[in-house]
Every structure is written in structure tokens, then in C-alpha cells.
């Protein structure tokens, strides 16, 4: 073997490519991926560990006429420096490492016909521009392009080595392509010609098709957004008189969604366009803010009607001062049949069996109410639910009027402090959010 190496290296010049006078040197390439990832949308790159293999023929190294007993020369990395090797480089590489621990990880094989196999172990970080409009339901294609640095296509041609289609030129085992956020759904390989200012170059291109896995974002972003929106809509079921509770609920949901949006954007590059996640959070923010505005507008509407009815009462009072006491007495007598006080003792008794003490108590309550009620208050019966509330909340010396049949009916009519806007919002807001989610997921998942 030593004599064979000395003989064909005696007049060998590693500065000259093989087949210089016969046309372009053909270099066949293929690689085996041992580790794929991580892929980073923040840095717009991905990392690849692989065994990079190249084959070419150098007739100057053929030794079948020298020693027929040797079928293959298996040489170490020291021999590589004395032979011609392709000047391959990765055009879209950001950083490439050739492993040298514990020795340079290179392999060289030469057969009797001068066919050479050259293998290296490499770690490559390559650029992968990503369009994040559909984030986090985005699909990306990351390229790996390599070719000759100095030889044009007329001097060197790069081809894929597949053993006549029996083997894949690029092999990525499933165990080597397990990523945290992405899933390698497919990969393809092609040949190409690149035009540059220095000439046309033959290159090999591999395309890795990546699809983002949504599990992390569903748990960390989408579900919290949905729960916050639902929490903001619970305020529609709170009594409209509970101003502090509804105000705090609305403000807290808006602030929570704002903080969630800020924390989500920190892990993304500062792109100039809105992503799918941005649109979702913006709509959720709009729902929370609309719930807060709904309470403010409903409260403003209620207060405006209260002011209107208070003005009506004042006008009625001033008008009644000119009426005679006899007319007022007749009006009160006509209303006695409509007002039935229900203190606890009377309410618990049977309709047909009311004892004398309960009858006496009812008579006293009726007289007390008659002393306080005037035509202005009773005239509010026909003014709707706002009139009911106003009538039953007038400060009286004897507050037992609030337990009358009329006020209990008003309370049922008013719905326990629920405005008409709240009733509509209880249905409209959930339906709108449901339809938004249906359209959103249909558009982006399809």
C-alpha cells in the first residue's frame, strides 16, 4: 500500500482539478442528517448536523494496473491535504463547523479506478427567511444551497448521487427531525444554476418544508384569550347597580389581555405586518373593551332616563300644590285597591285566614303609606321600568312601601337590576365571538 501511494503521488499535483482537458469535473453529493433543528423565527435560521459525502473520479489516482490485490484504499484525514478536493461551500450558510474532536472527522476512500469518496461531519447554521403572516399556523420552506466557490459550471458540475434511484440523495430519519415547535413534513432536492457577476455556477439545493406545531400557542395564548373574553362577558350578568364590580371586571380583563399580548410579542421578531396571532388578540381586546364600553353606555342611558323622570316628578309636585285636598284624597282612595302591602306576617298567612293582629298591622301600614304617597309618585306606574325603580327607591320616612305589591311587581319587571342593553349583550357578544372564532380558524387552518 505504501508503494502504491508513493507511486501515484509521485507526479500528482493537487492544484489541478481532475479531467482538466476532458470537460467539467462531475461531483456527486449526498448527505445523511443526524440532527435537524432548532429552527428560529427570531434569528431567521435553522441548524443542521449531517454527514456530507462527495464522490468524484480522479484518473490520476487509479491503481488497478499497479496492484490488483488491493480493492480499496482506506485513508485517514492526513491524506486529504495531499489530494485535490472540491471547493464546496454553502451559499446560504451563516456559520459552518467541521468537527475535529477527537481528530478531524473526515473519511477518504479510493477504489482501483480512481473513484474517490470523501466524507465530512458538519454542523451548519443556514439562513431561512420566514414570512410570519400566518403565525402560529405558518408553513415555511428552508433551503440549503451549496456548490463550488471558484469553479463555474463549465469547469465543475454538481449532481445528486442516488445509485440510479435506489437511494435518496438526502436522508433525514424521523428520529433526527424531532423539533419543539416545527414538524418536518417533507424535503426535496434539485439541481440549479446560479448566475453571478463572476459567471454561472452549478449548485445543489435541498428544500426542507416545515410546519409549526400549535400546541404551545393554544395553551399559552389562545385559551387564555378565550377565557379572558368570556370573563369580560360575565359582567353582563352582574346587576347594573354594582358599579365597582363591573368597572373592576372590565378594566382587569383589558389589562390582562394587554399584558398577554406584550409577553407574546417578545418572542417574535419585530416585523412590519400583523400576524394571525396579532389579529386574534386584537379582536379579543376589542371584545373586552366593548364590554367595558357597554357598561358605561348602559349606565349613562339609565341615568339620563332617571333624570328625565325626576323632572317629571318635580313638575307633578308643583302642579299638585294647586289642587284641592279633596281631589287628592279621592285619588288616594282610588289607589288603595291597587296597593297591597306584604310584610312578612301578612305574606306568611293564608289568603282566607288572616288574624286580627295582621289586619291591624296592614291597616297601620296603609295609613303610613298614604301619609307619604302622593299623586306624583303614583303617576310613575305608567312610565316603564325606570319609573318603577324611581318610584320604589324614593326616600321615605316609612320604607315599608318597598314591600308593596306594586314594587315587587316592578322588581320582577325590571329583572333584578338588568337593563335592556345587558339582555341584548348577553346574547349578541357570545354569538359574535363564536362566529369570529369559526371564521378565524376556518380561514387560517385551511
C-alpha positions as CSV (number, residue, x, y, z in Angstrom):
1,X,0.0,0.0,0.0
2,X,2.9,2.4,0.8
3,X,4.5,1.7,-2.5
4,X,1.1,2.3,-4.3
5,X,0.6,5.6,-2.6
6,X,4.2,6.7,-3.3
7,X,3.8,5.8,-7.0
8,X,0.6,7.7,-7.8
9,X,1.5,10.7,-5.7
10,X,4.9,10.9,-7.3
11,X,3.8,13.2,-10.1
12,X,0.5,14.3,-8.6
13,X,-0.4,18.0,-8.5
14,X,-3.4,18.7,-6.2
15,X,-3.7,22.2,-7.6
16,X,-5.2,20.9,-10.8
17,X,-8.7,19.5,-10.9
18,X,-9.4,16.1,-12.4
19,X,-10.2,15.9,-16.1
20,X,-8.9,19.3,-16.9
21,X,-8.8,18.6,-20.6
22,X,-11.9,16.4,-20.8
23,X,-14.6,18.8,-19.7
24,X,-16.2,19.7,-16.4
25,X,-15.4,17.6,-13.3
26,X,-18.6,15.9,-12.1
27,X,-19.0,15.8,-8.3
28,X,-21.8,13.7,-6.9
29,X,-23.1,14.6,-3.5
30,X,-25.5,13.2,-0.9
31,X,-25.8,13.6,2.8
32,X,-27.3,11.9,5.9
33,X,-28.8,14.2,8.5
34,X,-28.1,13.2,12.1
35,X,-29.9,16.1,13.7
36,X,-32.3,18.8,12.4
37,X,-33.0,21.9,14.3
38,X,-33.6,24.1,16.1
39,X,-35.3,26.5,13.7
40,X,-35.6,30.0,15.0
41,X,-38.1,32.6,13.7
42,X,-36.3,35.2,15.8
43,X,-33.0,34.8,14.0
44,X,-34.5,33.5,10.8
45,X,-32.2,30.5,10.6
46,X,-32.0,26.7,11.3
47,X,-29.3,24.3,12.3
48,X,-28.3,21.0,10.6
49,X,-26.0,18.2,11.7
50,X,-25.0,15.9,8.9
51,X,-22.5,13.6,7.3
52,X,-21.7,15.3,4.0
53,X,-20.5,12.9,1.3
54,X,-19.0,13.7,-2.1
55,X,-17.8,11.4,-4.9
56,X,-15.7,12.2,-8.0
57,X,-13.3,10.4,-10.3
58,X,-9.6,11.3,-10.5
59,X,-7.9,9.0,-13.0
60,X,-4.5,10.1,-11.8
61,X,-5.2,8.1,-8.6
62,X,-6.2,4.9,-10.4
63,X,-4.0,2.0,-9.3
64,X,-5.6,-1.1,-10.8
65,X,-2.6,-1.6,-13.1
66,X,-0.3,-1.3,-10.1
67,X,-1.7,-3.8,-7.6
68,X,-4.7,-6.0,-8.4
69,X,-4.8,-7.3,-4.8
70,X,-6.0,-4.0,-3.3
71,X,-9.7,-3.4,-3.8
72,X,-9.9,-0.1,-1.9
73,X,-7.6,2.3,-0.2
74,X,-9.0,3.5,3.2
75,X,-7.1,6.6,4.2
76,X,-7.2,8.9,7.1
77,X,-7.6,12.7,7.2
78,X,-3.9,13.4,6.8
79,X,-4.1,12.2,3.2
80,X,-6.8,14.7,2.3
81,X,-4.4,17.6,2.3
82,X,-2.3,15.9,-0.4
83,X,-5.2,15.3,-2.8
84,X,-7.4,17.6,-4.9
85,X,-10.9,18.1,-3.3
86,X,-13.9,20.1,-4.4
87,X,-14.1,23.7,-3.1
88,X,-17.7,23.2,-1.9
89,X,-19.3,25.8,0.3
90,X,-22.8,26.5,1.5
91,X,-24.2,29.7,-0.2
92,X,-26.8,30.5,2.4
93,X,-24.8,29.3,5.4
94,X,-24.4,31.7,8.4
95,X,-21.9,29.5,10.3
96,X,-20.5,26.1,9.5
97,X,-18.4,23.9,11.7
98,X,-16.2,20.9,10.6
99,X,-15.9,18.7,13.7
100,X,-12.3,18.0,14.8
101,X,-12.9,16.1,18.1
102,X,-11.0,14.0,18.9
103,X,-9.5,14.1,15.4
104,X,-10.8,15.8,12.2
105,X,-14.0,13.9,11.3
106,X,-13.1,13.1,7.7
107,X,-13.0,9.9,5.7
108,X,-11.3,9.2,2.4
109,X,-11.8,6.1,0.2
110,X,-10.1,5.4,-3.2
111,X,-11.0,2.4,-5.4
112,X,-8.8,1.0,-8.2
113,X,-10.5,3.0,-10.9
114,X,-9.7,6.3,-9.2
115,X,-13.2,6.9,-7.8
116,X,-13.0,8.8,-4.5
117,X,-15.4,9.0,-1.6
118,X,-14.8,12.0,0.7
119,X,-17.0,12.3,3.8
120,X,-17.1,15.1,6.5
121,X,-19.2,15.6,9.6
122,X,-20.6,19.2,9.6
123,X,-22.8,21.4,11.7
124,X,-24.4,24.1,9.5
125,X,-26.4,27.1,10.5
126,X,-28.2,28.4,7.4
127,X,-30.5,31.3,6.7
128,X,-34.2,30.6,6.4
129,X,-36.3,33.7,5.7
130,X,-39.7,33.3,7.2
131,X,-42.9,35.1,6.4
132,X,-44.9,35.2,9.7
133,X,-48.2,36.5,8.4
134,X,-49.9,33.2,9.3
135,X,-48.1,32.8,12.6
136,X,-48.5,30.4,14.5
137,X,-50.2,28.4,11.7
138,X,-47.4,29.1,9.3
139,X,-45.6,26.8,6.9
140,X,-42.0,27.5,5.8
141,X,-39.5,26.2,3.3
142,X,-35.9,26.4,4.4
143,X,-33.3,26.0,1.7
144,X,-29.8,24.6,1.8
145,X,-27.8,25.6,-1.3
146,X,-24.2,24.6,-1.9
147,X,-21.8,24.4,-4.8
148,X,-18.3,25.4,-5.9
149,X,-16.8,28.6,-4.7
150,X,-14.4,29.2,-7.6
151,X,-15.3,26.8,-10.5
152,X,-18.0,27.7,-12.9
153,X,-20.4,25.2,-14.4
154,X,-18.1,24.8,-17.4
155,X,-15.4,23.5,-15.0
156,X,-17.4,21.7,-12.4
157,X,-20.8,20.2,-12.2
158,X,-22.6,19.2,-9.0
159,X,-25.0,16.2,-9.3
160,X,-27.0,14.2,-6.8
161,X,-25.8,10.7,-6.0
162,X,-28.7,8.3,-5.8
163,X,-27.2,5.0,-7.1
164,X,-29.6,5.1,-10.1
165,X,-32.6,6.0,-7.9
166,X,-32.0,3.2,-5.4
167,X,-31.1,5.6,-2.6
168,X,-32.3,9.0,-1.6
169,X,-29.8,11.8,-2.2
170,X,-30.9,13.3,1.2
171,X,-31.8,11.1,4.1
172,X,-33.5,12.6,7.2
173,X,-34.6,9.9,9.6
174,X,-37.7,10.6,11.7
175,X,-35.6,10.3,14.9
176,X,-33.4,13.1,13.7
177,X,-36.1,15.6,12.8
178,X,-38.0,16.0,16.1
179,X,-38.4,19.7,16.8
180,X,-40.1,21.6,19.6
181,X,-42.1,24.0,17.5
182,X,-41.9,22.7,14.0
183,X,-42.6,19.4,12.2
184,X,-40.6,18.4,9.1
185,X,-43.4,17.4,6.8
186,X,-41.3,16.9,3.6
187,X,-38.0,17.5,1.9
188,X,-36.9,17.6,-1.7
189,X,-33.7,18.1,-3.6
190,X,-33.0,19.7,-7.0
191,X,-30.1,20.9,-9.2
192,X,-29.9,24.5,-10.2
193,X,-27.7,27.1,-12.0
194,X,-26.9,30.4,-10.2
195,X,-25.9,33.5,-12.2
196,X,-23.5,35.8,-10.5
197,X,-21.2,38.6,-11.7
198,X,-18.3,36.2,-11.9
199,X,-20.2,33.6,-14.0
200,X,-22.7,30.7,-13.8
201,X,-22.3,28.1,-11.1
202,X,-23.8,24.7,-10.7
203,X,-25.4,24.2,-7.3
204,X,-27.4,21.6,-5.4
205,X,-30.4,22.7,-3.5
206,X,-32.4,21.0,-0.7
207,X,-35.8,22.2,0.5
208,X,-37.0,21.4,4.0
209,X,-40.7,22.0,4.4
210,X,-41.6,22.9,8.0
211,X,-45.0,23.3,9.6
212,X,-45.3,24.9,13.0
213,X,-46.9,22.9,15.8
214,X,-49.6,24.9,17.6
215,X,-49.8,23.1,20.9
216,X,-47.7,25.6,22.8
217,X,-49.6,28.6,21.5
218,X,-53.0,27.1,22.1
219,X,-52.2,26.5,25.7
220,X,-50.2,29.7,26.4
221,X,-52.1,32.2,24.2
222,X,-55.3,31.2,22.6
223,X,-57.0,29.5,25.6
224,X,-56.1,32.5,28.0
225,X,-57.5,34.9,25.4
226,X,-60.8,33.0,25.1
227,X,-61.1,32.7,28.9
228,X,-60.4,36.5,29.3
229,X,-63.1,37.3,26.8
230,X,-65.6,35.0,28.5
231,X,-64.7,36.6,31.8
232,X,-65.4,40.1,30.4
233,X,-68.8,38.9,29.3
234,X,-69.8,37.7,32.7
235,X,-70.2,41.4,33.7
236,X,-73.4,41.4,31.6
237,X,-74.9,39.1,34.3
238,X,-74.0,41.4,37.2
239,X,-76.5,43.9,38.5
240,X,-76.1,47.3,36.8
241,X,-76.1,49.0,40.1
242,X,-72.9,47.1,41.1
243,X,-70.7,49.8,39.5
244,X,-67.4,48.9,41.3
245,X,-67.7,45.2,40.4
246,X,-68.4,45.8,36.8
247,X,-65.8,48.5,36.4
248,X,-63.0,46.4,38.0
249,X,-64.0,43.4,35.9
250,X,-63.8,45.4,32.7
251,X,-60.5,47.1,33.5
252,X,-58.9,43.9,34.7
253,X,-59.8,41.9,31.6
254,X,-58.4,44.7,29.3
255,X,-55.2,44.9,31.3
256,X,-54.7,41.1,31.4
257,X,-55.1,40.9,27.6
258,X,-52.7,43.7,27.1
259,X,-50.0,42.1,29.2
260,X,-50.6,38.7,27.5
261,X,-50.1,40.4,24.1
262,X,-46.9,42.1,25.2
263,X,-45.4,38.9,26.5
264,X,-46.3,37.0,23.3
265,X,-44.7,39.6,21.0
266,X,-41.4,39.5,22.9
267,X,-40.6,36.1,21.4
268,X,-41.2,37.2,17.8
269,X,-39.1,39.4,15.5
270,X,-40.2,43.0,15.1
271,X,-41.9,42.6,11.7
272,X,-43.8,45.4,10.0
273,X,-47.0,43.4,9.5
274,X,-49.6,41.8,11.7
275,X,-49.6,38.1,12.2
276,X,-52.6,35.8,12.6
277,X,-52.0,35.8,16.4
278,X,-51.9,39.6,16.4
279,X,-55.3,39.7,14.7
280,X,-56.8,37.3,17.1
281,X,-55.6,39.2,20.1
282,X,-56.7,42.5,18.6
283,X,-60.2,41.2,18.2
284,X,-60.2,39.7,21.7
285,X,-59.1,43.1,23.0
286,X,-61.9,44.7,21.1
287,X,-64.4,42.4,22.7
288,X,-63.1,43.2,26.2
289,X,-63.0,46.9,25.6
290,X,-66.5,46.8,24.0
291,X,-67.8,45.0,27.2
292,X,-66.4,47.9,29.3
293,X,-67.9,50.5,26.9
294,X,-71.3,48.7,27.0
295,X,-71.5,49.1,30.8
296,X,-70.6,52.8,30.6
297,X,-73.1,53.4,27.8
298,X,-75.8,51.4,29.6
299,X,-75.2,53.3,32.8
300,X,-75.3,56.6,31.0
301,X,-78.6,55.7,29.3
302,X,-80.1,54.7,32.7
303,X,-79.0,57.9,34.4
304,X,-80.4,60.0,31.6
305,X,-83.8,58.4,31.9
306,X,-83.7,58.7,35.7
307,X,-83.0,62.4,35.3
308,X,-86.0,62.7,32.9
309,X,-88.4,61.0,35.4
310,X,-87.1,63.1,38.3
311,X,-88.0,66.2,36.3
312,X,-91.5,64.7,35.7
313,X,-91.9,64.2,39.4
314,X,-90.9,67.7,40.2
315,X,-93.4,69.1,37.7
316,X,-96.1,66.8,39.1
317,X,-95.4,68.0,42.6
318,X,-95.6,71.7,41.6
319,X,-98.9,71.0,39.8
320,X,-100.4,69.1,42.7
321,X,-99.8,72.0,45.1
322,X,-102.6,73.9,43.3
323,X,-105.1,71.0,43.6
324,X,-107.5,70.9,46.4
325,X,-107.1,68.5,49.3
326,X,-110.4,66.8,48.4
327,X,-109.2,65.9,44.9
328,X,-106.0,64.5,46.3
329,X,-108.0,62.4,48.9
330,X,-110.2,60.9,46.2
331,X,-107.1,59.9,44.1
332,X,-105.5,58.2,47.1
333,X,-108.7,56.3,47.9
334,X,-108.9,55.1,44.3
335,X,-105.4,53.7,44.6
336,X,-105.9,51.8,47.8
337,X,-107.2,48.8,46.0
338,X,-104.0,48.6,43.9
339,X,-101.5,48.8,46.7
340,X,-101.3,45.7,48.9
341,X,-98.6,45.8,51.5
342,X,-96.8,42.4,52.1
343,X,-95.0,42.5,55.4
344,X,-93.6,39.2,56.5
345,X,-96.5,38.4,58.8
346,X,-99.2,39.0,56.1
347,X,-97.2,37.2,53.4
348,X,-96.9,34.1,55.5
349,X,-100.6,34.0,56.4
350,X,-103.3,32.2,54.3
351,X,-105.3,34.3,51.9
352,X,-108.6,33.4,53.6
353,X,-107.4,33.2,57.2
354,X,-105.8,36.5,58.3
355,X,-106.0,37.0,62.1
356,X,-107.0,40.3,63.6
357,X,-103.4,41.4,64.6
358,X,-102.3,41.0,61.0
359,X,-105.3,43.0,59.8
360,X,-104.4,45.8,62.3
361,X,-100.8,45.8,61.1
362,X,-101.9,46.0,57.5
363,X,-104.2,48.9,58.3
364,X,-101.4,50.8,60.1
365,X,-99.0,50.3,57.2
366,X,-101.6,51.5,54.7
367,X,-102.2,54.7,56.7
368,X,-98.4,55.3,56.9
369,X,-98.0,54.8,53.2
370,X,-101.0,57.1,52.5
371,X,-99.3,59.8,54.5
372,X,-96.2,59.6,52.2
373,X,-97.6,58.7,48.8
374,X,-98.8,61.5,46.6
375,X,-100.1,61.6,43.1
376,X,-96.7,62.5,41.7
377,X,-95.2,59.2,42.9
378,X,-98.2,57.1,41.9
379,X,-98.3,58.6,38.4
380,X,-95.0,56.9,37.7
381,X,-96.7,53.5,37.3
382,X,-97.1,54.1,33.5
383,X,-93.6,55.3,32.9
384,X,-92.0,51.8,32.4
385,X,-89.2,50.1,34.3
386,X,-87.2,53.2,35.0
387,X,-90.3,54.7,36.6
388,X,-90.7,51.6,38.7
389,X,-87.2,51.9,40.0
390,X,-87.5,55.6,40.7
391,X,-90.9,55.2,42.5
392,X,-89.7,52.3,44.7
393,X,-86.4,54.0,45.6
394,X,-87.8,57.4,46.7
395,X,-86.5,58.1,50.2
396,X,-89.5,57.7,52.6
397,X,-89.8,58.0,56.3
398,X,-91.5,54.7,56.3
399,X,-89.6,52.4,53.9
400,X,-92.2,49.6,54.0
401,X,-93.6,50.9,50.8
402,X,-90.8,48.9,49.0
403,X,-92.5,45.7,50.1
404,X,-95.8,46.6,48.4
405,X,-97.4,44.6,45.6
406,X,-96.6,47.3,43.2
407,X,-92.8,47.4,44.0
408,X,-92.5,43.6,43.9
409,X,-94.0,43.6,40.5
410,X,-91.6,46.4,39.4
411,X,-88.7,44.3,40.6
412,X,-89.9,41.3,38.6
413,X,-90.4,43.6,35.6
414,X,-87.0,45.2,35.9
415,X,-85.3,41.8,36.1
416,X,-83.5,42.5,39.3
417,X,-81.5,45.4,38.0
418,X,-80.8,44.2,34.4
419,X,-81.0,46.8,31.7
420,X,-82.2,46.1,28.2
421,X,-78.7,46.6,26.8
422,X,-77.4,43.9,29.1
423,X,-80.1,41.5,28.0
424,X,-79.1,42.1,24.3
425,X,-75.4,41.9,25.1
426,X,-75.8,38.5,26.9
427,X,-76.7,37.0,23.5
428,X,-75.0,39.3,21.0
429,X,-71.5,39.2,22.4
430,X,-71.1,35.4,22.8
431,X,-72.7,34.8,19.3
432,X,-70.3,37.4,17.7
433,X,-67.3,35.8,19.4
434,X,-68.4,32.3,18.4
435,X,-68.8,33.4,14.7
436,X,-65.5,35.2,14.8
437,X,-63.7,32.0,16.0
438,X,-65.4,29.9,13.4
439,X,-64.3,32.3,10.6
440,X,-60.8,32.7,12.0
441,X,-60.0,29.0,12.4
442,X,-61.6,28.1,9.0
443,X,-59.5,30.7,7.2
444,X,-56.1,30.1,8.8
445,X,-56.3,26.3,9.2
446,X,-57.4,25.8,5.6
